[in-house]
Amino acid sequence: MAEQDATRAGTGVGGGAATHGGGAAGAGQTVPAGASAAEAPVAPTRWTGYVRMLGPGIVLALASVGASDMVTTLNSGAVFGLALVWVFVVGLLLKYGLSEAIARLQLTADRSFLSHATDAGGRLFPMLLLIAELLVGLFFGAGVAAITTLVVQALFPALPFWPTLLVLVASAVVLLWIGRYSAVEKAMVGFAILMFLGIVSLAIGSLGDGDAQRTAMQTIVPVYPSDSPLAVLSLIGGVGGATGIMAYTYFVQEKRWSGPTWKSVVRVDLAFSYILIGVFAVAMTVVGAFWLFGQGHTIESNDAVFQVGDLIGDQLGAWAWVLFLLAFFCVTYSSLLGGFQGIAYVTGDCLRVIRRYPHQDEPRFAMSAKAVEFKIALVWLTVCTLGLLTVERVLGYDRPVTLVLVYAAISSFILPILAVLLLILLNRGSVAASLRNGWLSNSVLVLCLVLFTVLAGVQVVETVRGLMAL
């Protein structure tokens, strides 16, 4: 989204430890603090090299898509058929613009995103984001872990709820605790293959019923439902998560991509990420259109996703039911794993920056998956997940989808904060010319600020209404 690359690379953001040099690192390459040029990875210059570098974007895609997104896209297909596919495209383009901008900020210097944020107000933005992330962590794990457990129980009815949930949560926490980022990335790539093959196969299988196909195809022309503007706004903001956008910068840092020469790699990686999310959204909309709208069904309860699986199983056979649930499991478990990872990175870095400011950029305080703050955040997520679910069970409150909606309402405030920060930080003269905002980036960020501020208000109102209706 930045303007044309300048003929020479400028200096990094003030306060960082970046240096631009040649040698093994390549021209314009930023060498991470404490690393020699010979150790620093070199940015590829060909498309084949870009493809080999794909990875952080896949983690972002799977961490950003969860059970609530399956409900959102299925409901869109059930109510509007294929008429609102364009809405997903608009939403994903805006989030691509936001993600591309925050990735460019990460490339300006060997500093974490929250460290950059201190340039716009000291500890202010890290403290605001810490409050939001602590609340997100409070509700996220309980809702996603419960839904993931229910999916496993649907596949294996004999399994008890609590032992199954404990195994799922423990497996995610242990992998993040002892594993390196590269191990998590490989696991997420495997889930991505299974999930997208399953969902796309189901979407293709949904084309088999001639009557449903004709009915749904009548809705393929894009429309704007004037009587449902809130539905359109919710769909624009509903697919792809706010915390995941911030977490992407830590994935980039773990890969040690730094400097203007990595800008094209990041753009390709992010483009692939949002294409994956778009394929997911369109495929689930097709399933909803052909099995719900196309056959006169509607979504009426929190168990809608399981009902869709039963319906597909009745029509196509047991294999389709199993495939749907396996794809659903990949969606929810990868969301649990990726969500824990992303929240731990952002929450941990908030703690680190607030604690260490203004010395947070010293190499000994560097943020990574091995940092003590990352481990503290993982403990917080685990305690909140198990504690909140225990309280729910004791009180007899069993609505995991509601917890996911509460989490979504809280996280909706993060996107406007990101837009403000990026408008401030990426328009400064200290940013390398090739990484600085241009008119297109600024326009996209302003649009994101306005739109996502409205969406945050809408999300809160809808969540409050939903809770009051229980």
Residue pairs with C-beta under 8 A, 6 or more apart in sequence:
1 97
1 100
1 101
1 104
1 437
1 438
1 440
1 441
1 444
2 104
2 263
2 434
2 435
2 436
2 437
2 438
2 441
3 436
3 438
3 439
3 440
5 260
5 263
5 434
6 432
6 433
6 434
8 433
9 20
9 27
9 28
9 259
9 260
9 432
9 433
9 434
10 431
10 432
10 433
10 434
10 435
10 436
11 20
11 430
11 432
12 18
12 19
12 20
12 30
12 108
12 109
12 110
12 430
12 431
12 432
13 105
13 108
13 109
13 111
13 116
13 119
13 425
13 428
13 430
13 431
14 119
14 430
15 109
15 111
15 115
15 119
15 361
16 108
16 109
16 110
16 111
16 361
17 32
17 33
17 109
17 110
17 111
17 361
17 363
18 30
18 31
18 108
18 109
18 110
18 111
18 258
18 259
19 30
19 31
20 27
20 28
20 29
20 30
20 259
21 29
21 31
21 37
22 29
23 37
23 38
24 37
24 38
24 40
24 42
25 31
25 37
25 40
25 42
25 259
26 42
26 43
26 261
27 261
28 259
28 260
28 261
28 434
29 37
29 40
29 42
29 43
29 258
29 259
29 261
30 107
30 109
30 110
30 258
30 259
31 37
31 40
31 110
31 258
32 40
32 110
32 256
32 258
33 110
33 361
33 363
33 366
34 363
35 256
40 256
40 258
41 255
41 256
41 257
43 257
43 259
43 261
43 262
43 264
43 265
44 50
44 52
44 53
44 265
47 268
49 265
50 264
50 265
50 268
50 269
51 268
53 265
53 268
53 269
54 268
54 269
54 272
55 185
55 189
55 251
55 255
55 269
56 185
56 248
56 251
56 252
56 255
56 269
56 273
57 248
57 269
57 270
57 271
57 272
57 273
57 274
57 276
58 185
58 188
58 189
58 192
58 272
58 273
58 276
59 184
59 185
59 188
59 251
59 338
59 341
60 99
60 244
60 245
60 247
60 248
60 251
60 270
60 273
60 338
61 192
61 273
61 274
61 276
61 277
61 280
62 188
62 191
62 192
62 195
62 334
62 335
62 338
63 188
63 241
63 244
63 247
63 334
63 335
63 337
63 338
63 339
63 341
63 342
64 239
64 240
64 241
64 244
64 245
64 277
64 338
65 239
65 240
65 277
65 280
65 331
65 334
65 335
66 144
66 241
66 331
66 332
66 335
66 339
66 404
67 143
67 144
67 147
67 305
67 328
67 331
67 332
67 335
67 401
67 404
68 238
68 401
68 404
68 405
68 408
69 238
69 239
69 240
69 280
69 281
69 284
69 331
70 284
70 305
70 328
70 331
71 299
71 304
71 305
71 401
72 234
72 235
72 238
72 239
73 88
73 239
73 280
73 281
73 284
73 285
73 288
74 284
74 285
74 287
74 288
74 292
74 299
74 304
74 305
74 308
75 288
75 299
75 304
76 84
76 87
76 231
76 235
76 285
76 288
77 216
77 284
77 285
77 286
77 287
77 288
77 289
77 290
77 292
77 293
78 288
78 289
78 292
78 293
78 297
78 298
78 299
79 231
79 293
79 298
80 219
80 223
80 225
80 231
80 293
81 215
81 216
81 218
81 219
81 220
81 289
81 293
81 294
82 216
82 217
82 219
82 220
82 285
82 286
82 289
83 219
83 220
83 221
83 222
83 223
83 225
84 222
84 223
84 225
84 231
84 232
84 235
84 285
85 222
85 281
85 282
85 285
86 222
87 232
87 235
87 236
88 235
88 239
88 278
88 281
88 282
88 285
89 278
90 236
91 235
91 236
91 237
91 238
91 239
91 240
92 239
92 240
92 274
92 277
92 278
92 281
93 274
94 236
94 444
94 447
94 448
94 451
95 240
95 245
95 274
96 270
96 271
96 274
97 441
97 444
97 445
97 448
98 245
98 415
98 418
98 419
98 422
98 444
98 445
98 448
99 245
99 248
99 270
99 273
99 274
100 266
100 267
100 270
100 441
101 422
101 426
101 437
101 441
101 444
101 445
102 113
102 245
102 246
102 248
102 249
102 418
102 422
103 248
103 249
103 252
103 266
103 267
103 270
104 263
104 266
104 426
104 435
105 113
105 116
105 249
105 422
105 425
105 426
105 435
106 112
106 113
106 116
106 249
106 252
106 253
106 258
107 252
107 257
107 258
107 259
107 260
107 262
107 263
107 266
107 435
108 116
108 431
108 432
108 435
109 116
109 258
110 253
110 258
111 361
112 249
112 250
112 253
112 349
112 352
112 353
112 360
112 367
113 246
113 249
113 250
113 349
114 125
114 126
114 129
114 346
114 349
114 350
114 352
114 353
114 367
115 349
115 353
115 360
115 361
115 367
116 421
116 425
117 125
117 126
117 129
117 353
117 421
117 425
118 125
118 126
118 353
118 357
118 358
118 360
119 425
120 421
120 424
120 425
122 357
122 358
123 353
123 354
123 357
125 417
125 421
126 349
126 350
126 353
126 354
126 357
127 350
127 354
128 417
129 246
129 346
129 350
129 414
129 417
130 347
130 350
130 351
130 354
132 410
132 411
132 413
132 414
132 417
133 243
133 343
133 346
133 347
133 350
134 347
134 380
135 410
136 243
136 343
136 407
136 410
136 411
136 414
137 343
137 347
137 377
137 380
137 381
137 384
138 384
138 388
139 384
139 388
139 403
139 404
139 406
139 407
139 410
140 339
140 343
140 381
140 404
140 407
141 169
141 336
141 339
141 340
141 381
141 382
141 384
141 385
141 388
142 384
142 385
142 388
142 389
142 392
142 400
142 403
143 400
143 401
143 402
143 403
143 404
143 406
143 407
144 332
144 335
144 336
144 339
144 400
144 404
145 165
145 168
145 169
145 336
145 385
145 389
146 165
146 389
146 400
146 403
147 332
147 400
147 401
147 404
148 165
148 168
148 329
148 332
148 333
148 336
149 161
149 164
149 165
149 168
150 306
150 400
151 325
151 328
151 329
151 332
152 159
152 164
152 168
152 329
153 159
153 161
153 164
154 306
154 309
154 325
155 322
155 325
155 326
155 329
165 389
166 386
168 333
168 336
169 336
169 382
169 385
169 386
172 333
172 336
172 337
172 340
173 340
173 378
173 381
173 382
175 183
175 184
175 187
175 337
176 184
176 337
176 340
176 341
176 344
176 369
176 378
177 375
177 378
179 369
180 369
181 251
181 254
181 255
181 369
182 254
184 337
184 341
185 251
187 337
188 334
188 337
188 338
191 330
191 333
191 334
191 337
192 276
192 334
194 326
194 327
194 330
195 280
195 327
195 330
195 331
195 334
196 276
196 279
196 280
196 283
198 323
198 324
198 326
198 327
198 330
199 279
199 280
199 283
199 284
199 287
199 327
200 279
200 283
201 323
202 283
202 287
202 312
202 320
202 323
202 324
202 327
203 282
203 283
203 284
203 286
203 287
205 312
205 316
205 320
206 212
206 286
206 287
206 289
206 290
206 291
206 312
207 213
207 286
207 290
208 316
209 290
209 294
209 295
209 315
211 294
211 295
212 290
212 291
212 294
212 295
213 290
213 294
215 293
215 294
215 295
216 286
216 289
216 290
216 293
216 294
219 289
219 293
224 232
225 231
225 232
230 458
230 462
233 451
233 454
233 455
233 458
234 455
234 458
234 459
234 462
236 451
236 455
237 412
237 415
237 451
237 452
237 455
237 459
238 408
239 277
239 280
239 281
240 274
240 277
241 339
241 342
241 411
242 411
242 412
242 414
242 415
242 418
243 339
243 342
243 343
243 346
243 411
243 414
244 338
244 339
244 342
245 415
245 418
246 342
246 345
246 346
246 414
246 418
247 341
247 342
247 343
247 345
247 346
248 270
250 342
250 345
250 346
250 349
250 367
252 258
252 262
252 266
253 367
253 368
254 368
254 369
257 265
257 266
260 432
260 434
260 435
263 434
263 435
287 308
287 312
288 299
288 308
291 297
291 308
291 311
291 312
291 315
292 298
292 299
292 308
292 311
297 311
299 307
299 308
301 307
302 399
302 400
302 401
302 402
305 328
308 324
309 321
309 324
309 325
309 328
310 321
312 320
312 321
312 324
313 320
313 321
313 324
340 378
340 381
341 369
343 377
343 381
344 374
344 377
344 378
344 381
345 367
345 369
345 374
345 377
347 373
347 377
347 380
348 367
348 371
348 373
348 374
348 375
348 376
348 377
349 367
349 373
351 373
351 376
351 377
352 360
352 365
352 367
352 371
352 373
353 360
355 373
356 362
356 365
359 365
367 373
367 374
368 374
388 403
391 397
392 398
399 470
402 466
402 467
402 470
405 462
405 463
405 466
406 463
406 467
408 459
408 463
409 459
409 460
409 462
409 463
412 452
412 455
412 456
412 459
412 460
413 456
415 448
415 452
415 455
415 456
416 448
416 449
416 452
416 453
416 456
418 448
419 445
419 446
419 448
419 449
419 452
420 449
422 437
422 445
423 437
423 442
423 445
423 446
423 449
425 431
426 435
426 436
426 437
426 441
427 436
427 437
427 442
428 436
437 445
